[in-house]
Amino acid sequence: MKHKSINCLSVSLGVSCIAGELGLEGPRNAQRFEIRKRCKKNVRAFTLIELMIVVAVVGILAAIGYPSYTEYVTRAKRADGKAVLLQVQLAQEKWRTNHTTYGTKANLGIGASPDGHYTVNNFTGVSASAY
């Protein structure tokens, strides 16, 4: 019993088999079974269920990871804000040691936070006795 070749064509998510003449003896259903059996051996594809499982796993990981990421970004920006406030405090103390009032933004030369997330608004010089 000599078999002719079977051409298998993989189509996106499904498999389509185009069979040539097999030259098999026996009923027609046996030939169809033989064609499907041979095509499944050679074709490698993902099923829809497998793809849906992967999408679900990626969705679960994203649902867990995204809030942690946004919390991390918020903490990083908070540290940047604390840094600029400390910078203003030190500049004010330095200015106050030489003058009777606290300095203005122009006197201190502070414009923005180190990473640029915050800007220092204009503040006026206040005397030390006002507090």
N, C-alpha and C positions, 0 to 999 in steps of 0.2 A: 504494500500500500504506500504509494508515493504522495507526499503532501506538497502542495504549492505554497508559496509564501503568503503570509497574512500581513497586511499593512494596518498598523494601529495609529490613530491620530488622537492626540490628547487635546481636548477643547476646554479651555479655562477651568471650570470646576467639574466638568463631567468627562466622560470618555466615550468617544465615538469610534467604533471599529468598522473598517471597510475590509471585507474579506474577498479574496479572489476565489477562484475555483479550487476547492480542496481535493476533489477527486476521492472523497471518502465513500465507502460503501455503507449502506444502512439507511435508516429513516432520516428524514429531513431534520427532525428535532435533535438528533444526535450530532448532526453537523453544526447546528447553531450552538449547541453546548460546547463543542470542541472549539469553535471560533471564539466564544466568550472566554473560555478557559485560557486559551493562548494569548488573547489580547490582555487579560488581566495580569499575566506574568510579566509582560514587557512594559506596561504603562505604569508610571509612578506619578500620582497626583494626590492632592489633599482633598478630603471630603468636606462638605459644607459644615458638618458637625465639628470636625477638627478645627476649621477656621473660626467657628463661633466660640469654641472653647478658648482659643488663643485670644480672641477679642475680649472675652469676659475676664480672663486673667489679666490682660493689660489694663482693662478698665478698673479692676480691683486695685492693682498696684498704683495706678494714677490717683484713685480716690484716697488712698492712704498717703501717698507721697506729696501731693500738691499742698495740702494744708501744712505739712511740716516745712515745705519749702517757703511758703508765704510767711510762716512764723519766723523762720530764719532770716528772711529779708527784712522783716519788721524789726527784729532785734539788732540787725546790722545798722539800720538807719537810726535806731534809738541810740546806739553807741556813737554814731556820728554827731547826733544832736548834743549828747553829753560832752563830747570833745569840744565842740564850738562854745558851749557854755563855760567850760573850764578855761578855755582860751580867753574868753571875755573877762572872766573873773580875775585871772592872772594879769591881764593887761590893765584892768581897772586898778588893781592893787599897786602895780608898778607906777601908774600915772598918779595915783593918790599920794604916794610917798614924796613926790616932788611938787605937788599942787594942793590947793585947799579944797578943790572939788574933784568929783569923778569926771572922767573924760567922756567926750562924745564919740560917736562912731568914727568921725573924721580924725579925731585926736589919736584914737587907738589903732587905726589902720586895719580893722578886721572887717571882712566883707562876707565871707561864706564859710561854711563848714569844710573840713579837710576833703571830704568826698563830694561836696557840692550838693548834698541833699537839702540843706537848710541855708537860708541867708539871714544875716543879722539885720534886724530893722533898725532904723535910726532912733537913738535914744539921746536925751539931752543930759547935760552935765548936772548932777544933783549934788548938793553940798552934803558933807558927811554928817552935819548936825541935823539934817532933815529926818534921818532915820532914828 
